[in-house]
């Protein structure tokens, strides 16, 4: 199965220090057949334009979803109250690591579990991954 996975970051190397939706950018990787490839970087433009959004604001969840239209999985070091809304559309993964490259390895090692949650649709649960 092919999955598009978004990682939250401010610098392109490490996760941002806040909730997923507070990142400046999202690195988009395509995972397929045991490999991954960076396919793009998306700025969190809509959120940056309106910093009045607060944690858990439904508008912020919609803003994030609007820039991550084709993504299957979102990965961050922390998720906020909007995780409930994000689970409707994405598999939400909390990676207990700082570096994106370490999280990429965690995704590979747990791909079967991630695919199971994707198939669960509206009954998804978030996943916590540790090195």
C-alpha positions in Angstrom: 0.0 0.0 0.0 1.2 3.5 -0.8 0.8 6.2 1.9 1.4 9.9 1.9 2.7 10.9 5.3 3.1 14.5 6.7 5.6 15.3 9.4 5.3 18.6 11.3 8.5 20.7 11.4 9.8 24.2 11.7 13.3 23.5 10.4 13.0 20.5 8.1 15.1 18.2 10.4 13.3 18.0 13.8 9.7 18.0 14.9 8.3 21.4 15.9 8.1 21.9 19.7 4.3 22.4 19.7 1.2 20.6 18.5 1.1 19.2 15.0 -1.0 22.0 13.6 1.3 24.7 15.0 4.2 23.7 12.7 5.5 26.2 10.1 5.7 23.5 7.5 4.9 19.8 6.8 7.3 17.5 5.0 5.4 15.1 2.8 6.9 11.6 2.2 5.5 8.9 0.0 5.9 5.4 1.6 5.6 2.5 -0.8 7.0 -1.0 -0.9 9.4 -0.6 2.0 10.9 2.7 0.8 10.1 6.3 1.4 10.7 9.4 -0.8 10.4 13.1 0.1 7.8 14.4 -2.3 7.3 17.9 -1.0 7.2 20.5 1.7 3.9 22.4 2.4 3.9 25.6 4.3 1.2 25.9 6.9 0.2 29.2 5.2 -3.5 29.4 6.3 -2.6 29.0 9.9 0.2 31.4 9.7 -2.1 34.0 8.2 -4.4 33.8 11.2 -2.6 33.4 14.5 -5.8 34.0 16.4 -6.5 30.3 16.2 -6.2 28.6 19.6 -5.4 25.0 20.5 -8.5 22.9 19.8 -10.1 25.5 17.5 -12.1 23.7 14.8 -11.0 26.4 12.3 -7.4 25.4 12.9 -8.2 21.7 12.2 -9.9 22.8 8.9 -7.0 24.9 8.0 -4.5 22.1 8.5 -6.8 19.7 6.5 -7.1 22.2 3.7 -3.3 22.1 3.1 -2.9 18.4 3.6 -5.7 17.2 1.2 -4.1 14.0 -0.2 -2.3 13.0 3.0 -3.1 9.7 4.7 -1.0 9.9 7.9 0.0 12.9 10.0 3.0 12.5 12.3 4.1 14.9 15.1 5.8 14.9 18.4 2.7 16.3 20.0 -1.0 16.4 19.1 -3.5 18.8 20.5 -7.2 18.6 21.2 -8.0 18.7 17.5 -6.7 15.1 17.2 -10.4 14.1 17.5 -11.1 16.0 14.3 -8.0 14.9 12.6 -8.7 11.2 13.2 -11.8 11.5 11.0 -9.5 12.1 8.0 -6.0 10.9 8.9 -4.1 8.2 10.8 -2.6 10.3 13.6 0.8 9.2 14.9 2.7 10.6 17.9 6.4 9.9 17.4 8.3 10.1 20.7 11.5 11.3 19.0 13.0 14.7 18.0 14.4 13.9 14.5 12.2 13.4 11.5 14.6 10.7 10.1 14.1 8.7 13.3 10.4 9.0 12.9 10.6 7.8 9.3 12.2 4.6 10.6 9.4 4.2 13.2 6.8 4.5 10.4 8.5 1.8 8.4 8.7 -0.5 11.5 5.0 0.0 12.3 3.5 0.2 8.8 1.2 -2.8 9.3 -0.3 -1.2 12.4 -0.7 2.2 10.5 -2.4 0.5 7.6 -4.8 -1.2 10.0 -5.8 2.2 11.5 -6.2 3.7 8.0 -8.7 0.9 7.2 -10.6 1.5 10.4 -11.9 4.8 9.0 -14.1 6.6 11.4 -13.2 4.3 14.3 -9.5 5.2 14.2 -7.3 5.5 17.3 -4.1 7.4 17.4 -0.8 5.6 17.5 2.1 6.4 19.8 5.5 5.2 18.6 8.7 5.1 20.6 12.2 4.3 19.4 
